[in-house]
C-alpha cells in the first residue's frame, strides 16, 4: 500500500531483513483556528473608526469596527471583524442603531462569510428619500452608508477584493486627470466629507455605484468612480 508523505522528512532509517521496523513518531498536526461563536474576546483588539457626515444631521456618526487576529505569527494569520460600535451626539436613531450593532457583531462572531452584510445594508432605502453626499455620491439611507463603511473595512482587511484591477484604475486616473486639466475643479471646502472625492462638473449619475461621476469618454459614458461603461 502506498503512503503519501504530507510533512517534511527530518530523519530516516534503513530497515534490514528480519528486523522489526522502527517506531515512527507521528508528526504534530498544526491547528488552524477559525472564527467561531465560542471564541472568547481578547483583552486587546485592533480596530478602525470611520466618520459619516450626512446632510440630514449636524452631528457626525462614528463607526468603529474592531478586528481579532487569528493564528498570530503563523503562515495562516488572518484578520476578521469581531465587533462594531456606532456613536453620535445625535440620539434620534439610538434604538435601532444599538440593535443594528448587536446583530452585526453577532454575525461577525458566528464565523463564516459575513460579506453578505454589505449588500443587505446597501439595499435599505429611506422612505423619506436618500441624500447626496459631497462629491456627488448618492446614498439611499443612513443604513446604506453604514454598509458602505463596512465594505471599505472588509476590503482593507482582505475579505472583499476590489473589483477594479490596477490597469483599469490607472486608466481611469489618467482620464480623470485629462478632465481636470481641461476644466480645473474648485477647491474642496474644509467641512467636506473626505470619504468621497469630487468629480468633473457636469458628470451624470452612475446607475451602478450611484456616484455623479459618469462622463463621456471616447464616445461612451464611463463612470470615473467604479469604471462602469455603457460600451462594456
C-alpha positions in Angstrom: 0.0 0.0 0.0 1.4 3.4 -1.0 1.8 6.0 1.7 1.6 9.7 0.9 4.1 11.9 2.8 2.5 15.2 3.6 5.1 16.6 6.0 8.8 17.4 5.8 11.2 14.5 6.1 13.5 15.2 9.1 15.1 11.7 9.6 15.1 8.2 8.1 16.4 4.7 8.9 17.2 1.6 6.7 15.3 -1.5 7.8 17.2 -4.7 7.2 15.5 -8.1 6.5 14.2 -9.9 9.6 14.5 -6.7 11.7 11.4 -5.0 13.2 10.6 -1.7 11.7 11.4 1.3 14.0 8.6 3.2 15.5 7.8 6.4 13.6 6.7 9.3 15.7 3.6 11.0 14.4 4.2 14.5 13.0 2.4 17.1 15.1 -0.8 18.4 13.5 -0.9 22.1 13.0 -4.1 23.5 14.5 -5.6 26.4 12.4 -8.0 28.5 14.4 -11.1 29.7 12.6 -13.7 32.3 13.6 -16.5 30.8 15.7 -19.1 32.0 18.2 -17.3 30.3 21.2 -14.2 32.4 20.7 -13.6 34.5 23.7 -12.9 38.2 23.3 -9.3 39.0 23.7 -8.2 41.8 26.1 -6.9 43.8 23.2 -8.4 44.3 19.7 -7.2 46.4 16.8 -9.8 48.5 15.1 -10.6 51.4 12.8 -13.0 54.3 13.1 -14.8 55.8 10.2 -16.7 59.1 10.1 -20.1 59.5 8.5 -21.4 63.1 7.9 -24.8 63.3 6.5 -26.6 66.5 5.3 -29.6 65.4 7.4 -27.9 65.9 10.7 -25.5 68.4 12.1 -23.7 65.7 14.2 -21.4 63.2 12.6 -21.7 59.5 13.2 -18.6 57.4 14.0 -18.4 53.7 13.1 -15.7 51.7 14.9 -15.0 48.1 13.8 -12.7 46.0 15.9 -10.8 43.0 14.5 -9.4 39.8 16.0 -6.2 38.4 14.6 -6.3 34.6 14.4 -3.2 32.3 14.1 -1.0 35.3 15.0 2.6 35.0 13.7 1.9 31.9 11.6 1.5 31.4 7.8 -2.2 31.2 8.4 -2.6 34.5 10.1 -5.9 36.2 9.2 -7.8 39.2 10.4 -11.5 39.0 11.0 -14.1 41.6 12.2 -15.2 40.9 15.8 -17.5 43.7 16.9 -18.9 47.1 15.7 -19.8 50.2 17.6 -21.7 53.3 16.3 -21.7 56.5 18.2 -23.0 60.0 17.7 -24.2 63.0 19.7 -27.5 62.7 17.8 -29.7 60.4 19.9 -32.5 60.3 17.3 -31.6 56.9 15.9 -30.2 55.4 19.2 -32.6 52.5 19.5 -32.3 51.0 16.0 -28.5 51.7 15.8 -28.0 49.9 19.1 -29.9 46.9 17.8 -28.1 47.0 14.5 -24.6 46.9 16.2 -25.6 44.0 18.3 -26.9 42.0 15.3 -23.9 42.8 13.1 -21.5 41.9 15.9 -23.3 38.6 16.4 -22.9 37.8 12.7 -19.2 38.6 12.9 -18.6 36.3 15.9 -20.6 33.5 14.3 -17.8 33.0 11.8 -18.1 32.1 8.1 -18.7 34.6 5.3 -20.1 37.9 6.6 -19.6 39.9 3.4 -23.3 39.5 2.5 -24.0 42.2 5.2 -22.7 44.8 2.8 -25.3 44.3 0.1 -28.1 43.7 2.7 -27.4 47.1 4.3 -26.9 48.9 1.0 -30.4 47.7 -0.1 -32.1 49.6 2.6 -33.9 52.7 1.3 -35.2 55.6 3.5 -38.9 56.2 2.8 -38.2 60.0 3.1 -35.6 59.7 0.3 -31.9 59.4 0.3 -29.3 62.2 0.3 -26.4 63.4 -1.9 -23.0 63.3 -0.2 -20.5 66.0 -1.0 -18.6 65.0 -4.2 -21.7 63.6 -5.9 -22.2 60.3 -4.1 -25.9 59.4 -3.6 -26.9 57.4 -0.5 -30.4 55.8 -0.3 -30.3 55.8 3.5 -28.1 56.1 6.6 -28.1 52.3 6.9 -26.8 52.0 3.3 -23.9 54.3 4.2 -23.1 52.1 7.2 -23.0 49.2 4.7 -20.6 51.3 2.6 -18.3 51.8 5.6 -18.4 48.0 6.2 -17.5 47.4 2.6 -14.5 49.7 2.9 -13.3 47.9 6.1 -13.7 44.4 4.7 -11.7 45.5 1.6 -8.9 46.8 3.9 -8.6 43.5 5.8 -8.8 41.4 2.6 -12.2 39.8 3.0 -13.5 41.6 -0.1 -11.4 42.0 -3.2 -11.6 45.2 -5.2 -13.5 44.7 -8.5 -11.3 47.1 -10.4 -7.8 45.9 -11.4 -4.7 48.1 -11.4 -4.7 48.6 -15.2 -8.3 49.8 -15.2 -7.7 52.0 -12.1 -4.6 53.6 -13.8 -6.7 54.2 -17.0 -9.5 55.9 -15.1 -7.0 58.1 -13.2 -5.4 59.1 -16.5 -8.8 60.1 -18.0 -9.8 61.9 -14.8 -6.6 63.9 -14.9 -7.4 64.9 -18.5 -10.8 66.2 -17.4 -9.3 68.1 -14.6 -6.6 69.7 -16.8 -9.3 70.8 -19.3 -11.5 72.3 -16.5 -9.9 72.7 -13.1 -12.2 71.9 -10.2 -13.0 74.2 -7.4 -11.2 73.7 -4.0 -12.9 71.3 -1.7 -14.4 73.0 1.3 -13.0 72.4 4.8 -16.1 70.6 6.1 -16.3 68.3 3.1 -16.6 64.6 3.7 -13.2 63.3 2.9 -14.5 59.8 2.1 -15.7 60.9 -1.3 -13.7 62.8 -3.9 -15.3 65.4 -6.2 -15.7 64.6 -9.9 -15.8 66.8 -13.0 -18.6 69.3 -13.3 -21.5 68.1 -15.5 -20.9 64.4 -14.7 -24.0 62.3 -14.6 -25.3 59.8 -12.1 -23.8 56.3 -12.4 -26.5 53.6 -12.3 -24.2 51.1 -10.7 -22.4 52.9 -7.8 -24.8 55.9 -7.5 -22.0 58.4 -7.9 -22.3 61.5 -10.0 -19.1 60.6 -11.9 -20.2 59.3 -15.4 -18.7 61.3 -18.2 -18.5 60.9 -22.0 -15.2 59.2 -22.6 -14.1 58.1 -26.1 -17.7 58.3 -27.3 -19.1 56.3 -24.4 -20.5 57.1 -20.9 -18.0 55.8 -18.4 -18.0 56.1 -14.6 -14.8 57.6 -13.1 -15.6 56.0 -9.8 -16.4 52.3 -10.4 -15.4 52.0 -14.1 -18.8 51.0 -15.3 -19.2 51.7 -19.0 -22.1 51.5 -21.4 -19.8 50.1 -24.1 -18.9 47.1 -21.9 
